[in-house]
């Protein structure tokens, strides 16, 4: 069965490539990745255990649901009468309104003041914690020891309301999920603000240290860089010098990823990458056993935890509607979503955390939940992708970049179950400001700016 599934995913990925002629559409990206994951899991290298047929059935339902969600959005928009594949250089989605004696033009641009504030807020967390990490390393502790002994903080702890914990979960990690994408977009399609670029590099380096060698945000930055470049290269002019910078920077990120992996005392880099990629399949197989035995469903609470947790926390703290405790269904979902405990997915292969996005859909509604959840997830991705195609703007590009990451690391989890990732996704819609220009044409037909203001 896994061979058939891997073949299906490969066929769907190729079809997406044929239709869209790019690698960044959600169909090609998602199915290309899962063809590799399923094939790698089927090989059972390094003594990895095989997954059950039931787990592969769940994956099958998930990939079909994802495909149907993409199709449901794609074809009606692709073949509608007002379809227009935008290759415009109007990256800010400028809108023009003709008045009697003048022209009003509106466009979106990055709110740099707000971005600088976010950078400062991230440094308020990073600097003191970096000093603490340096002191630990001076005492002889490795990044692996720091990560698992000193810095293994549960960001999903529902009852930890200490300021530092709350600031990390709701503020700092939200910022770290959005700043790299903003910096990359500004570099390629914005004003190329040096303060923003330098700030992004600094907080990214400090974050690797503070997280004890965490590699996730290195992956985010590399993913953002490649995606934005592929989307923008045919729409705006990118100099050969900047292309070389992007190539070198991407190479540096790959080297940094490998270096951090080695620095965490991981003996075999190749084995680490293999387990990182394919381990989610046998791990999900093991984690599904208690869920199948449990009859209660979570009805969307698990998949929407990134939204429900802050909402329920606000109700609990304020006492509105007499709610002073989390509902039992929410606690049940949180219990099954706590995957920190170590299990063995092969001979000597310790694993935790990564169970793929399908696990959360199954927790919500079993097989129907996987079908419905995957359908919605695929439809959302295709809708965001089509927005970039038809209404190319910095905002649409940023929102799709944040979603696209979830495709690339969908073997880990459904990223939107994390509060900070969901908040970053929402923040992406509000990180821009509207500029309004009032212009008038002179006798030679040239535009003269009469007034400029923030909308």
C-alpha positions as CSV (number, residue, x, y, z in Angstrom):
1,X,0.0,0.0,0.0
2,X,2.7,2.6,0.8
3,X,4.2,2.1,-2.7
4,X,0.8,2.9,-4.3
5,X,0.4,5.9,-2.0
6,X,3.8,7.3,-2.9
7,X,3.1,6.8,-6.6
8,X,-0.2,8.6,-6.3
9,X,1.4,11.5,-4.6
10,X,4.1,11.7,-7.2
11,X,1.5,11.7,-10.0
12,X,-0.5,14.5,-8.3
13,X,2.7,16.5,-7.8
14,X,3.5,16.2,-11.5
15,X,-0.1,17.2,-12.5
16,X,0.2,20.3,-10.3
17,X,3.5,21.1,-12.0
18,X,2.0,20.6,-15.5
19,X,-1.1,22.8,-14.8
20,X,0.8,25.6,-12.9
21,X,4.3,25.3,-14.3
22,X,5.9,26.1,-10.9
23,X,7.1,24.2,-7.8
24,X,5.4,26.5,-5.3
25,X,1.8,25.7,-5.9
26,X,0.3,23.8,-3.0
27,X,-0.5,20.7,-5.0
28,X,3.1,20.2,-6.2
29,X,4.7,21.2,-2.9
30,X,2.5,19.0,-0.7
31,X,2.3,15.9,-2.8
32,X,6.0,16.1,-3.8
33,X,6.9,16.1,-0.1
34,X,4.6,13.3,0.8
35,X,5.7,11.1,-2.0
36,X,9.2,11.3,-0.5
37,X,7.9,10.8,3.1
38,X,5.8,7.7,2.3
39,X,8.6,6.2,0.2
40,X,11.2,6.8,2.9
41,X,8.9,5.4,5.6
42,X,8.3,2.3,3.4
43,X,12.0,1.6,3.3
44,X,12.3,1.2,7.1
45,X,16.0,2.2,7.1
46,X,18.1,2.2,10.3
47,X,15.8,-0.4,11.9
48,X,12.7,1.9,11.8
49,X,9.5,0.0,12.4
50,X,6.9,-0.3,9.6
51,X,3.5,1.5,10.1
52,X,0.2,-0.4,10.0
53,X,-2.2,-0.4,7.1
54,X,-4.7,1.7,9.2
55,X,-2.2,4.5,9.4
56,X,-1.7,4.5,5.6
57,X,-5.5,4.5,5.1
58,X,-5.6,7.7,7.2
59,X,-2.9,9.2,5.1
60,X,-4.7,8.1,1.9
61,X,-7.9,9.8,3.1
62,X,-5.9,12.9,4.0
63,X,-4.2,13.3,0.7
64,X,-7.5,12.7,-1.2
65,X,-9.2,15.3,1.0
66,X,-6.4,17.8,0.4
67,X,-6.6,17.3,-3.4
68,X,-10.3,17.7,-3.5
69,X,-10.0,20.9,-1.4
70,X,-7.5,22.3,-3.9
71,X,-9.7,21.3,-6.9
72,X,-12.8,22.8,-5.3
73,X,-11.1,26.3,-5.3
74,X,-8.8,26.0,-8.3
75,X,-11.1,25.2,-11.3
76,X,-14.0,27.6,-10.5
77,X,-11.5,30.5,-10.2
78,X,-9.2,29.4,-13.0
79,X,-12.0,29.2,-15.6
80,X,-14.2,32.0,-14.3
81,X,-14.9,34.9,-16.7
82,X,-12.9,37.4,-14.6
83,X,-9.8,35.2,-14.2
84,X,-6.5,37.1,-14.7
85,X,-3.1,35.6,-14.1
86,X,-1.3,38.6,-12.8
87,X,2.3,39.1,-13.9
88,X,2.1,42.7,-13.0
89,X,5.0,44.6,-11.5
90,X,2.4,46.4,-9.3
91,X,3.6,44.6,-6.2
92,X,1.6,46.8,-3.8
93,X,-1.7,46.1,-5.5
94,X,-2.2,49.8,-6.2
95,X,-5.8,50.9,-6.7
96,X,-6.7,54.0,-8.7
97,X,-9.8,56.2,-8.4
98,X,-10.6,58.9,-10.9
99,X,-12.0,62.1,-9.5
100,X,-13.2,65.2,-11.3
101,X,-9.9,67.1,-11.2
102,X,-7.5,64.6,-9.7
103,X,-6.6,60.9,-9.3
104,X,-6.6,59.1,-5.9
105,X,-4.2,56.1,-5.7
106,X,-4.0,53.7,-2.8
107,X,-1.3,51.1,-2.2
108,X,0.0,48.9,0.7
109,X,3.4,49.0,2.1
110,X,5.2,47.4,5.1
111,X,4.6,49.3,8.3
112,X,8.3,49.6,9.2
113,X,7.6,51.4,12.5
114,X,5.5,48.4,13.7
115,X,8.2,46.0,12.4
116,X,10.9,47.8,14.3
117,X,8.8,47.6,17.5
118,X,8.5,43.9,17.0
119,X,12.2,43.5,16.6
120,X,12.8,45.4,19.8
121,X,10.2,43.3,21.6
122,X,12.0,40.1,20.5
123,X,15.4,41.4,21.7
124,X,13.9,42.1,25.1
125,X,13.5,38.3,25.4
126,X,16.5,37.2,23.5
127,X,19.3,39.2,25.0
128,X,19.0,38.2,28.7
129,X,18.4,34.6,27.7
130,X,21.3,34.5,25.3
131,X,23.6,35.7,28.2
132,X,22.2,32.8,30.3
133,X,22.9,30.3,27.4
134,X,26.5,31.6,27.0
135,X,27.1,31.2,30.7
136,X,25.8,27.6,30.5
137,X,28.1,26.9,27.5
138,X,31.1,28.3,29.4
139,X,30.4,25.8,32.1
140,X,30.8,23.0,29.6
141,X,27.2,22.3,28.6
142,X,26.5,21.3,25.0
143,X,23.6,22.6,22.9
144,X,21.9,19.2,23.3
145,X,22.1,19.4,27.1
146,X,20.8,22.9,27.1
147,X,17.9,22.0,24.8
148,X,16.7,19.0,26.8
149,X,17.8,19.8,30.3
150,X,17.7,23.5,30.8
151,X,15.5,24.9,28.0
152,X,12.8,22.2,27.5
153,X,9.9,24.5,28.3
154,X,6.5,23.4,27.5
155,X,4.9,26.2,25.5
156,X,1.5,24.5,25.5
157,X,1.3,24.5,29.4
158,X,-2.2,25.7,29.9
159,X,-1.8,26.8,33.6
160,X,1.6,28.5,33.4
161,X,0.8,32.2,33.5
162,X,4.2,33.5,34.6
163,X,5.1,36.6,32.6
164,X,8.2,35.1,31.0
165,X,6.3,32.0,29.8
166,X,3.4,34.1,28.5
167,X,5.7,36.6,26.8
168,X,7.5,33.8,25.1
169,X,4.4,32.0,23.8
170,X,2.2,34.9,22.9
171,X,4.7,37.5,21.9
172,X,8.2,36.4,21.2
173,X,7.4,33.2,19.2
174,X,4.7,35.0,17.3
175,X,7.3,37.6,16.2
176,X,9.8,34.9,15.3
177,X,7.3,33.3,13.0
178,X,6.6,36.4,11.0
179,X,9.8,38.6,10.9
180,X,11.9,36.3,8.6
181,X,9.2,36.3,6.0
182,X,8.8,40.1,6.2
183,X,12.5,40.6,5.9
184,X,12.8,38.3,2.8
185,X,9.8,40.0,1.1
186,X,11.3,43.5,1.8
187,X,14.7,42.4,0.5
188,X,13.2,41.1,-2.8
189,X,10.1,43.2,-3.4
190,X,10.2,46.0,-0.9
191,X,12.4,48.9,0.1
192,X,15.3,46.7,1.1
193,X,15.5,48.3,4.5
194,X,18.9,47.5,6.0
195,X,17.8,47.8,9.6
196,X,15.1,45.2,9.1
197,X,17.5,42.8,7.3
198,X,20.2,43.2,10.0
199,X,17.6,42.9,12.8
200,X,16.3,39.7,11.2
201,X,19.7,38.1,11.0
202,X,20.6,39.1,14.6
203,X,17.4,37.7,16.2
204,X,17.7,34.5,14.0
205,X,21.2,33.8,15.3
206,X,20.3,34.6,18.9
207,X,17.2,32.4,18.6
208,X,19.3,29.4,17.6
209,X,21.3,29.8,20.7
210,X,18.3,30.5,23.0
211,X,16.5,27.4,21.7
212,X,19.5,25.2,22.4
213,X,20.2,24.6,18.7
214,X,16.7,24.7,17.4
215,X,16.7,24.4,13.6
216,X,13.1,25.2,12.8
217,X,13.5,28.9,12.1
218,X,16.6,28.3,10.0
219,X,14.3,26.1,7.8
220,X,11.6,28.9,7.9
221,X,14.1,31.5,6.6
222,X,15.4,29.2,3.9
223,X,11.9,28.3,2.8
224,X,10.8,32.0,2.7
225,X,13.8,33.0,0.7
226,X,13.4,30.3,-2.0
227,X,9.6,30.8,-2.2
228,X,9.6,34.5,-2.5
229,X,12.4,34.4,-5.0
230,X,10.5,31.9,-7.2
231,X,7.3,34.0,-7.1
232,X,9.0,37.4,-7.7
233,X,11.6,36.5,-10.3
234,X,9.1,36.8,-13.2
235,X,7.2,39.8,-11.8
236,X,9.9,42.2,-10.7
237,X,13.5,42.9,-11.7
238,X,16.0,41.2,-9.5
239,X,19.6,42.2,-10.3
240,X,22.3,39.5,-10.9
241,X,24.1,40.8,-7.8
242,X,21.0,40.3,-5.6
243,X,20.6,36.8,-7.1
244,X,24.1,35.9,-6.1
245,X,23.5,37.2,-2.6
246,X,20.3,35.1,-2.4
247,X,22.2,32.0,-3.6
248,X,25.1,32.5,-1.1
249,X,22.7,33.2,1.8
250,X,20.6,30.1,1.0
251,X,23.9,28.1,1.0
252,X,24.9,29.6,4.3
253,X,21.5,28.6,5.8
254,X,22.0,25.0,4.6
255,X,25.5,24.9,6.1
256,X,24.1,26.5,9.4
257,X,21.4,23.8,9.5
258,X,24.0,21.0,9.2
259,X,26.4,22.7,11.7
260,X,23.7,23.1,14.3
261,X,22.6,19.5,13.8
262,X,26.2,18.3,14.4
263,X,26.6,20.7,17.4
264,X,23.6,19.0,19.1
265,X,25.8,15.8,19.3
266,X,23.9,14.0,16.5
267,X,26.3,11.4,15.4
268,X,24.9,10.7,11.9
269,X,23.5,13.7,10.0
270,X,22.1,11.5,7.3
271,X,20.2,9.3,9.8
272,X,19.0,12.4,11.6
273,X,17.5,13.8,8.3
274,X,15.9,10.5,7.4
275,X,14.3,10.0,10.8
276,X,13.2,13.7,10.9
277,X,11.5,13.2,7.5
278,X,10.0,9.7,7.7
279,X,9.7,9.1,11.4
280,X,6.3,10.8,11.6
281,X,4.6,7.8,10.0
282,X,5.5,5.0,12.5
283,X,5.3,7.6,15.3
284,X,1.7,8.5,14.3
285,X,1.0,4.8,14.1
286,X,2.0,4.4,17.8
287,X,0.3,7.5,19.0
288,X,-3.0,6.6,17.3
289,X,-3.5,3.4,19.4
290,X,-4.8,5.2,22.6
291,X,-6.9,7.6,20.4
292,X,-8.6,4.7,18.6
293,X,-9.4,3.1,22.0
294,X,-10.8,6.4,23.2
295,X,-14.4,6.9,21.9
296,X,-14.7,10.6,22.6
297,X,-14.0,13.1,19.7
298,X,-12.7,16.6,20.0
299,X,-14.8,18.1,17.2
300,X,-12.3,20.6,15.8
301,X,-10.9,21.7,19.2
302,X,-7.5,20.0,18.4
303,X,-7.1,21.4,14.9
304,X,-8.2,24.9,16.0
305,X,-6.3,24.9,19.3
306,X,-4.3,27.9,18.0
307,X,-7.5,29.9,18.2
308,X,-9.4,28.2,21.0
309,X,-6.6,28.3,23.6
310,X,-6.2,32.1,23.8
311,X,-10.0,32.6,23.6
312,X,-10.6,30.1,26.4
313,X,-7.7,31.6,28.4
314,X,-9.2,35.0,28.2
315,X,-12.6,33.7,29.3
316,X,-11.0,31.8,32.2
317,X,-9.0,34.9,33.4
318,X,-11.9,37.3,33.2
319,X,-14.6,34.9,34.5
320,X,-16.9,35.9,31.7
321,X,-20.0,33.6,31.4
322,X,-18.9,32.0,34.7
323,X,-16.0,30.1,33.0
324,X,-13.1,29.6,35.4
325,X,-11.8,26.3,34.1
326,X,-11.0,24.9,30.7
327,X,-13.8,22.7,29.2
328,X,-13.1,19.0,29.5
329,X,-13.2,18.5,25.8
330,X,-10.3,21.0,25.5
331,X,-8.3,19.3,28.2
332,X,-8.8,15.9,26.5
333,X,-7.5,17.3,23.2
334,X,-4.5,18.9,25.0
335,X,-3.7,15.6,26.7
336,X,-3.5,13.7,23.4
337,X,-1.6,16.6,21.8
338,X,1.1,16.5,24.4
339,X,3.7,14.4,22.5
340,X,6.8,15.2,24.5
341,X,7.2,11.7,25.9
342,X,9.8,9.6,24.2
343,X,8.7,6.5,22.3
344,X,10.7,4.0,20.2
345,X,9.9,4.0,16.5
346,X,12.7,1.5,15.6
347,X,15.6,-0.3,17.1
348,X,17.3,2.3,19.2
349,X,15.4,5.2,17.5
350,X,13.9,7.5,20.1
351,X,11.3,9.9,18.8
352,X,8.7,12.4,20.0
353,X,6.7,15.4,18.7
354,X,6.2,14.8,15.0
355,X,3.0,13.0,14.0
356,X,2.0,14.9,10.8
357,X,-1.0,17.1,10.3
358,X,-3.4,14.1,9.8
359,X,-3.1,13.1,13.4
360,X,-4.9,16.2,14.6
361,X,-7.7,15.8,12.1
362,X,-8.1,12.2,13.2
363,X,-8.2,13.3,16.8
364,X,-11.1,15.7,16.0
365,X,-13.3,13.4,14.0
366,X,-11.6,10.1,13.2
367,X,-11.7,9.2,9.4
368,X,-14.4,11.8,8.6
369,X,-12.3,14.4,10.5
370,X,-9.3,13.6,8.4
371,X,-11.3,14.0,5.2
372,X,-13.0,17.3,6.2
373,X,-9.9,18.8,7.9
374,X,-7.6,18.0,4.9
375,X,-10.2,19.3,2.5
376,X,-10.4,22.7,4.3
377,X,-6.6,22.8,4.7
378,X,-6.1,22.2,0.9
379,X,-8.9,24.7,0.0
380,X,-7.3,27.4,2.2
381,X,-3.9,26.8,0.6
382,X,-5.2,27.0,-3.0
383,X,-7.2,30.1,-2.2
384,X,-4.1,31.9,-0.8
385,X,-2.1,30.7,-3.7
386,X,-4.7,32.0,-6.2
387,X,-4.7,35.3,-4.4
388,X,-1.0,35.6,-5.1
389,X,-1.6,34.7,-8.8
390,X,-4.5,37.1,-9.4
391,X,-3.9,39.9,-6.9
392,X,-0.1,40.0,-6.5
393,X,0.7,42.2,-3.5
394,X,3.1,42.1,-0.5
395,X,0.3,41.2,1.8
396,X,-0.9,38.2,-0.2
397,X,2.7,37.1,-0.6
398,X,3.4,37.3,3.1
399,X,0.2,35.4,4.0
400,X,1.0,32.6,1.5
401,X,4.6,32.4,2.6
402,X,3.5,31.7,6.2
403,X,1.0,29.1,5.0
404,X,3.5,27.5,2.6
405,X,5.8,26.7,5.5
406,X,3.1,24.5,6.9
407,X,3.1,22.5,3.7
408,X,6.9,22.1,3.8
409,X,6.9,20.8,7.4
410,X,3.5,19.1,7.3
411,X,5.3,15.9,8.5
412,X,5.7,17.5,11.9
413,X,2.3,18.7,12.9
414,X,-0.5,21.0,11.8
415,X,1.2,24.2,12.5
416,X,-2.0,26.1,13.2
417,X,-2.5,24.1,16.4
418,X,0.2,26.3,17.9
419,X,-1.0,29.6,19.3
420,X,2.0,31.6,18.2
421,X,1.9,30.4,14.6
422,X,-1.8,31.1,14.3
423,X,-1.3,34.6,15.8
424,X,1.5,35.2,13.3
425,X,-0.7,34.1,10.4
426,X,-3.4,36.6,11.6
427,X,-0.8,39.4,12.2
428,X,0.3,39.0,8.6
429,X,-2.9,40.7,7.5
430,X,-2.3,43.8,9.6
431,X,1.5,44.3,9.2
432,X,0.9,46.7,6.3
433,X,-0.4,50.2,6.1
434,X,-2.2,52.0,3.3
435,X,-0.6,54.9,1.5
436,X,-2.9,57.3,-0.3
437,X,-1.6,59.6,-3.1
438,X,-3.6,62.4,-4.7
439,X,-2.1,63.2,-8.1
440,X,-2.9,65.3,-11.1
441,X,-1.7,65.3,-14.6
442,X,0.1,68.4,-15.9
443,X,0.0,69.7,-19.5
444,X,2.6,67.2,-20.6
445,X,0.7,64.3,-19.2
446,X,3.1,63.7,-16.3
447,X,1.7,62.9,-12.9
448,X,2.2,65.5,-10.1
449,X,1.7,64.4,-6.5
450,X,-0.5,66.9,-4.8
451,X,-0.9,65.1,-1.5
452,X,0.4,62.0,0.3
453,X,-1.1,60.5,3.4
454,X,-1.6,57.3,5.4
455,X,-5.0,55.7,4.8
